[in-house]
């Protein structure tokens, strides 16, 4: 299954984990103690990833839930997203020599 196209009105996903911290998708399980899906994993770059991604993309109804690739519809007040974007901008600035 290819990723979905960016949904109109949303912004690109930066893998902040916001969605999976709010609730679990049809494939997930919410961990109330950690307040996130139990399959949400942290990558080495501080961004998140789905621990069941490979399993999910092979499922017949995965194009509906979760919406991998459809973008972020909750960019406001999403502190994790903002932190990741700021880190990405600083890396670009350093690579350009703008530091």
HELIX and SHEET records of a PDB file:
HELIX    1   1 UNK A   18  UNK A   22  1                                   5    
HELIX    2   2 UNK A   53  UNK A   57  1                                   5    
HELIX    3   3 UNK A   79  UNK A   96  1                                  18    
SHEET    1   A 2 UNK A  30  UNK A  31  0                                        
SHEET    2   A 2 UNK A  36  UNK A  37 -1                                        
SHEET    1   B 2 UNK A  40  UNK A  42  0                                        
SHEET    2   B 2 UNK A  48  UNK A  50 -1                                        
END                                                                             
